[in-house]
Amino acid sequence: MGNRNWVACTVLLCFLVNSSHSYQLLVGGRDGWVLNPSESYHHWATRLRFQVNDTLLFKYKSGRDSVLVVNKEAYESCSVANPVVKLEDGDSEFRLDRSGPFYFITGNKARCDQGQKLIVVVLAIRTSPSLPSPSPSPEAPAPGAPDGPLTPPLVKPPPRSLAAPPCTASVFFTSCVLSVGLGLLNF
């Protein structure tokens, strides 16, 4: 009976360890949240893969700048009037709590107009494969849908050091079960 409890605990631990990966990413790299970083915010964001529960760290001088989380319209117009969230302590963390786009601008409209803003697209949470649903006919777009096709921004894979773990939860889980099962054969 003791071996069965050990196997169950090991399998559960393997699953939990793999499903809890998230990263803290420093926006702007070593430059931080500044007007003209050495790598543009657009380039920085497109070379990384953002996952749900990753955290963005914005580093800037407290009292001299801030970070506003805004909607798409406020992002495009650099409107600082009604942010969804305002971060202003100098070492601001923002957790990416859902998939989809997040829009960030500086609280200084003039600097936003000069390009101190960022779009982060968070990848959807992967679930088990299912059959694809039928696509709607091209002649009849869904009510409220945009006129043209949606094209998400290109998200390139991150450098190896920032990449998500190379194995998925199901592969890791399967390998744990096989390892434990083979280990029990030796008893």
C-alpha positions as CSV (number, residue, x, y, z in Angstrom):
1,M,0.0,0.0,0.0
2,G,2.9,2.3,0.7
3,N,4.2,2.0,-2.8
4,R,0.9,3.1,-4.3
5,N,0.8,6.2,-2.2
6,W,4.3,7.0,-3.2
7,V,3.4,6.6,-6.9
8,A,0.4,8.8,-6.6
9,C,2.3,11.5,-4.8
10,T,5.1,11.4,-7.4
11,V,2.8,11.6,-10.3
12,L,0.9,14.5,-8.7
13,L,4.1,16.3,-8.0
14,C,5.4,15.9,-11.6
15,F,2.2,17.4,-12.9
16,L,2.2,20.4,-10.5
17,V,5.8,21.2,-11.1
18,N,5.4,21.4,-14.8
19,S,2.1,23.4,-14.7
20,S,3.5,26.2,-12.5
21,H,6.1,27.7,-14.8
22,S,5.8,31.4,-15.3
23,Y,8.4,34.1,-15.9
24,Q,9.1,37.6,-14.8
25,L,10.3,39.7,-17.8
26,L,12.0,43.0,-17.5
27,V,10.4,45.4,-19.9
28,G,13.0,47.1,-22.0
29,G,15.8,44.8,-20.8
30,R,18.6,46.5,-18.9
31,D,17.3,49.9,-20.0
32,G,14.0,49.5,-18.3
33,W,10.9,51.6,-19.1
34,V,12.5,54.6,-20.8
35,L,11.8,56.8,-23.9
36,N,14.4,55.3,-26.2
37,P,15.6,51.9,-25.1
38,S,18.4,50.2,-27.0
39,E,15.9,47.7,-28.3
40,S,12.5,49.0,-29.3
41,Y,9.6,47.8,-27.2
42,H,7.9,46.4,-30.4
43,H,11.0,44.3,-31.2
44,W,11.4,43.2,-27.6
45,A,7.7,42.0,-27.4
46,T,7.7,40.3,-30.8
47,R,10.8,38.1,-30.0
48,L,9.2,36.7,-26.8
49,R,6.4,34.3,-26.0
50,F,4.2,35.6,-23.2
51,Q,2.2,33.0,-21.2
52,V,-0.7,33.5,-18.8
53,N,0.7,34.2,-15.3
54,D,3.9,35.7,-16.6
55,T,4.8,38.9,-14.9
56,L,6.1,42.1,-16.6
57,L,8.5,44.2,-14.5
58,F,8.6,47.9,-15.4
59,K,11.6,49.7,-13.9
60,Y,11.6,53.5,-14.0
61,K,12.2,56.5,-11.7
62,S,9.3,56.8,-9.2
63,G,7.6,60.2,-9.5
64,R,9.1,60.9,-13.0
65,D,7.2,58.3,-15.0
66,S,4.4,55.7,-14.7
67,V,2.9,52.8,-16.7
68,L,-0.7,52.8,-17.7
69,V,-2.6,49.7,-18.8
70,V,-5.1,51.0,-21.4
71,N,-7.5,49.7,-24.1
72,K,-6.6,49.7,-27.8
73,E,-8.1,53.1,-28.5
74,A,-6.2,54.8,-25.7
75,Y,-3.0,53.0,-26.8
76,E,-3.4,54.3,-30.4
77,S,-4.2,57.9,-29.4
78,C,-1.9,57.9,-26.3
79,S,-4.8,59.0,-24.1
80,V,-3.7,59.0,-20.5
81,A,-7.1,60.1,-19.2
82,N,-8.8,56.9,-18.1
83,P,-6.4,54.0,-17.7
84,V,-7.6,50.5,-16.8
85,V,-4.7,50.3,-14.3
86,K,-2.1,52.9,-13.2
87,L,1.3,51.7,-12.0
88,E,3.6,54.4,-10.5
89,D,5.9,53.1,-7.8
90,G,9.1,52.7,-10.0
91,D,9.3,48.9,-9.8
92,S,5.9,48.0,-11.1
93,E,4.8,44.4,-11.7
94,F,1.9,43.5,-13.9
95,R,0.7,39.9,-14.1
96,L,-0.6,38.7,-17.4
97,D,-3.8,37.1,-16.2
98,R,-5.4,36.1,-19.5
99,S,-4.6,35.4,-23.1
100,G,-4.9,38.1,-25.7
101,P,-3.4,41.6,-26.1
102,F,-2.4,44.0,-23.3
103,Y,-1.7,47.7,-24.1
104,F,0.8,49.7,-22.0
105,I,1.7,53.4,-22.4
106,T,3.7,55.8,-20.3
107,G,1.8,58.3,-18.2
108,N,3.5,61.1,-20.0
109,K,1.5,61.8,-23.2
110,A,4.4,63.6,-25.0
111,R,6.7,60.6,-24.5
112,C,3.9,58.2,-25.5
113,D,3.5,60.1,-28.7
114,Q,7.3,59.6,-29.2
115,G,6.9,55.8,-28.9
116,Q,7.1,54.9,-25.2
117,K,4.4,52.3,-25.4
118,L,4.1,48.5,-25.7
119,I,1.7,45.8,-26.9
120,V,2.1,42.4,-25.4
121,V,0.1,39.4,-26.9
122,V,-0.3,36.6,-24.4
123,L,-0.6,33.1,-25.9
124,A,-3.8,31.1,-25.3
125,I,-3.7,28.4,-22.7
126,R,-3.1,25.0,-24.4
127,T,-5.8,22.4,-23.8
128,S,-6.1,18.9,-25.0
129,P,-6.6,18.6,-28.8
130,S,-10.2,18.6,-30.0
131,L,-11.9,18.4,-33.4
132,P,-11.9,21.8,-35.2
133,S,-15.2,23.6,-35.3
134,P,-16.6,24.4,-38.7
135,S,-15.5,27.8,-39.9
136,P,-18.2,30.4,-40.8
137,S,-18.8,31.0,-44.4
138,P,-16.7,33.8,-45.9
139,E,-19.8,35.6,-47.2
140,A,-21.4,36.1,-43.8
141,P,-19.2,37.5,-41.1
142,A,-20.5,37.1,-37.5
143,P,-22.5,40.1,-36.2
144,G,-20.1,42.7,-34.7
145,A,-17.0,41.1,-36.4
146,P,-14.5,43.4,-38.1
147,D,-14.7,43.7,-41.9
148,G,-11.4,42.1,-42.6
149,P,-9.6,39.0,-41.3
150,L,-8.0,39.2,-37.9
151,T,-4.2,38.9,-38.2
152,P,-2.5,38.7,-34.8
153,P,1.0,40.4,-34.5
154,L,3.8,38.1,-35.4
155,V,5.2,36.5,-32.2
156,K,8.6,34.9,-32.7
157,P,10.1,32.3,-30.4
158,P,12.1,33.7,-27.5
159,P,15.8,33.1,-27.0
160,R,16.5,29.7,-25.4
161,S,17.1,31.3,-22.0
162,L,13.6,32.8,-21.9
163,A,11.7,30.1,-23.7
164,A,8.9,28.1,-22.1
165,P,10.0,24.7,-21.0
166,P,10.5,22.5,-24.1
167,C,8.0,19.8,-23.0
168,T,4.3,20.1,-22.5
169,A,2.4,19.0,-19.4
170,S,1.1,15.9,-21.1
171,V,4.6,14.8,-22.3
172,F,6.1,15.5,-18.9
173,F,3.2,13.7,-17.1
174,T,3.5,10.7,-19.4
175,S,7.3,10.5,-18.9
176,C,6.8,10.6,-15.1
177,V,4.2,7.8,-15.2
178,L,6.5,5.7,-17.3
179,S,9.5,6.3,-15.1
180,V,7.5,5.4,-12.0
181,G,6.0,2.4,-13.6
182,L,9.4,1.1,-14.7
183,G,10.7,1.8,-11.3
184,L,8.0,-0.3,-9.7
185,L,9.0,-3.2,-12.0
186,N,12.4,-3.3,-10.2
187,F,10.7,-3.9,-6.8
